[in-house]
Amino acid sequence: MSLEAFFSKDAVWGTEVEKQTRLRIQLSVYAYAYEMADVSLISDSKFDQMCLDVKPEIETGNKKLDKFFKTQFDSSTGMWIRSHPELNNIIELYKKYYSKPS
């Protein structure tokens, strides 16, 4: 599967672990865009709904990020992105798929 398909809003695939992994990555990119790049990629209501779909109790196999989503993630805000342990990766995804060339 391509990364473009991974970010497709219409993807309906995978196990619960795969769905949670995808959701957490998407939310992280959306939160970065809104909180740090001053860009809204999705509506606030869609972001809020997606946040409510996060199930921190589901372990994805990435201990560092699983711990982060259990202890730092807050479904009522996107401010948690500021302490994301892999923020550099989120920034790269944002730049590759969402930012406009200068």
C-alpha positions as CSV (number, residue, x, y, z in Angstrom):
1,M,0.0,0.0,0.0
2,S,1.3,3.4,-0.9
3,L,1.5,6.2,1.7
4,E,-1.0,8.1,-0.4
5,A,-3.5,5.3,0.0
6,F,-2.6,5.2,3.7
7,F,-3.7,8.8,4.1
8,S,-6.8,8.4,2.0
9,K,-9.9,9.4,3.9
10,D,-11.7,6.5,2.3
11,A,-9.5,3.6,3.4
12,V,-11.4,0.8,5.0
13,W,-8.8,-1.9,5.8
14,G,-6.8,-3.5,8.5
15,T,-6.9,-5.0,11.9
16,E,-7.8,-2.8,15.0
17,V,-4.0,-2.3,15.6
18,E,-3.5,-1.2,12.0
19,K,-6.5,1.1,12.2
20,Q,-5.3,2.7,15.4
21,T,-1.8,3.1,14.0
22,R,-3.2,4.9,10.9
23,L,-5.6,7.0,13.0
24,R,-2.8,8.1,15.4
25,I,-0.5,9.1,12.5
26,Q,-3.3,11.0,10.7
27,L,-4.3,12.8,13.9
28,S,-0.6,13.7,14.6
29,V,-0.2,15.2,11.1
30,Y,-3.5,17.1,11.4
31,A,-2.6,18.4,14.9
32,Y,0.8,19.5,13.7
33,A,-0.7,21.3,10.8
34,Y,-3.2,23.2,13.0
35,E,-1.1,23.8,16.1
36,M,2.3,24.5,14.6
37,A,1.9,25.3,10.9
38,D,-1.3,27.3,11.3
39,V,-3.0,25.3,8.6
40,S,-6.4,23.5,9.0
41,L,-6.4,20.2,6.9
42,I,-9.7,19.0,8.2
43,S,-12.7,20.6,10.1
44,D,-12.6,20.9,13.8
45,S,-15.6,18.7,14.1
46,K,-13.9,15.9,12.0
47,F,-10.7,16.2,14.1
48,D,-12.7,16.0,17.4
49,Q,-14.6,12.9,16.1
50,M,-11.3,11.2,15.1
51,C,-9.8,12.0,18.5
52,L,-12.8,10.2,20.1
53,D,-12.0,7.1,18.0
54,V,-8.5,6.8,19.5
55,K,-8.3,3.8,21.8
56,P,-5.1,4.3,23.9
57,E,-5.5,0.9,25.4
58,I,-4.8,-0.8,22.1
59,E,-1.1,-1.4,21.7
60,T,0.4,-0.9,18.3
61,G,3.8,-2.4,18.9
62,N,5.6,0.9,19.2
63,K,6.2,1.2,22.9
64,K,7.2,4.8,22.9
65,L,4.2,6.0,21.0
66,D,1.8,3.6,22.8
67,K,3.0,5.2,26.1
68,F,2.6,8.7,24.6
69,F,-1.0,8.0,23.5
70,K,-1.8,6.5,27.0
71,T,-0.3,9.4,29.0
72,Q,-0.1,12.5,26.9
73,F,-2.9,12.3,24.3
74,D,-5.9,14.4,25.1
75,S,-9.0,14.1,22.9
76,S,-10.2,17.6,23.7
77,T,-7.2,19.4,22.1
78,G,-4.4,19.1,19.6
79,M,-1.8,20.7,22.0
80,W,-0.4,17.2,22.7
81,I,1.4,17.3,19.4
82,R,4.0,19.7,21.0
83,S,5.3,16.8,23.1
84,H,5.0,14.0,20.4
85,P,8.1,11.8,20.7
86,E,8.5,11.4,17.0
87,L,7.6,15.0,16.0
88,N,10.4,15.1,13.4
89,N,8.7,12.2,11.5
90,I,5.3,13.9,11.7
91,I,6.8,17.1,10.3
92,E,8.3,15.2,7.4
93,L,5.0,13.6,6.6
94,Y,3.3,17.0,6.7
95,K,5.9,18.5,4.4
96,K,5.8,15.6,1.9
97,Y,2.0,15.3,1.6
98,Y,0.4,18.6,2.7
99,S,2.7,21.6,2.5
100,K,2.9,23.6,-0.7
101,P,6.3,24.1,-2.3
102,S,7.7,27.5,-1.7
